[in-house]
Amino acid sequence: MSTPTETKSLTGSFTAAAFEAHLATLGAAPAWWLDRKRAAYEKFAALPMPKRTDESWRFSSLGTLTLDGFRVERVEPSALSVASPFGPAALTFLNNARSGFPALPAALAAQGVIVTTLAEAVVRHSALLQAHFMAQPQKLGSEKFAALHTAFVGDGAFIYIPRGVTVSEPIIVAHFATGAGSAVFPHTLVIAEENSKVTVVDYFASDSKSSPLATRPSSPAPETDALAVGANDLYAGHGAQLTYVAAQNWSPTTLSFQFNSTIVRRDARVQSLNLHLGARQARHESLSQLQAPGAFSEMLALTIAEGAQEFDQRTLQIHQAPNTKSDLLYKNALRDRSRTIFSGLIVVDPDAQKTDAYQSNRNLMLSDDAEASSLPGLEIQANDVRCTHGATTSRIDPEQEFYLQARGIAKADADELLTFGFFEEVLARLESPALHDALAELIKGKFEK
């Protein structure tokens, strides 16, 4: 018997005619860019929708996945009604189009730092874009949706940090969506060359009329108001230090896909932290490849699930060289009838001796009706390694809750305080107090609604 997704159109609203209309908006784009988009569309149109027999979609809700009823629509910047909680953005996008473009500080420009749009990079930095844009194939189940992203992405952020340059302040990129039925394809590409250092922040949000902080869903939404299919590429050259923070704050009726690909070279360090707040159904896939000795990848995530939200997280840590290290810690707090899914795999290649890999998914259940599924895994082909993986699911300690309530703190407030304590282990790993506080305020905002 077929699942609902198996009987739906393979392309939904993203027909060949819609794709040709998208290409017509690109202007004088280079041939390689157009060829890559055409190949991606052909792949998207040919691949099936996920099926319940697909191991990479185990536990996922497939009946609610749809590509019908969406459109790529530009709106005027004046329609924007949500600001970034991280401060002024270097780049802002509204429904796939740039909205404002503050000048890069002269000191950074003089050092060769580039903060521009993908549309500009296609023309002026074509070789770099061609080498790094979606360069790593998706391996975690969403190949069809990643191909849709490549085919329809219109603009995004292109950030280049030259060799030996340190950028002291975070580079903030804001992606906003507005309008019922809108389809957005946010993208951020970060290239940190040898011995450089940079922090990049991505913020994803819907306008205030449909902000997930405005209402708390208590039942499945009757329809999906928006579709967000985003991606980010992170490249850390030899000795580079790259910190990437993303906060997903889409509306409570958004269907969201987000794909991360991280490349870590010799003695480089990449720290990524993803905060998941919004969307009706959100799938996040993260691939980290440690390609040279001394590479280190730290993969962090925090999720607050409530109402009938579903957060589906799939990760892959690939150790391809000796003496590499990865550390994954994903924490979820679940309320009401929400669901979370975690499926993570550590792969150690035959030549990757002295690998040190850690993977942990911890779930805090704040409701008897919530559901958390965890599938950690190992695939080790070397014999001199240290790999640890595991998952835990628990409730708030009644004694801790009683201690707070005995001192006049209401149960809801006590649960919030204890949840913040649960999350602090992740937030404390950030070097920047300002980023720590901004993320804490976003988390607090969701608890207050």
KAPEQUI-V183912 format. One line per field, one symbol per residue. phi: phi as a letter, one per 40 degrees, with the letter a starting at -180 (. if undefined). A space follows every 50 residues. Layout:
# KAPEQUI-V183912
phi=???
This chain:
# KAPEQUI-V183912
phi=.ccdccccdcbfccccccccccdcccgccccccccccccccccdcccccd bcccccbdgccccccabcgbacbcbcdcccbbbccchdccbbbbfgbcbg adccddcccccgcbbacccccdccbdcccccbcfcbccbbhbdcccccdc cbcbaibbbbbcdgcbbcbccbbbbbbagcgcbbbcabbbbbcdfcaabb bbbbaccccbccccbbcbadccaccabbbbaabbbbcdgcbbbbbbbcbc ccbccbbabbbbbbcdfcbbbbbbbbbcgcabbbbbbbbcbadgcbbbbb abbbbafbcbbbbbbabbcbacfbababbbbbbbbfbcbbbbbbbbbbcd cccgcbbbaabbbbcbacccabbbbcabbbbbbbbbbbaaabbabccdcc ccdcccbgccdcccccccccccccdcdccccccccdccccccccccccc
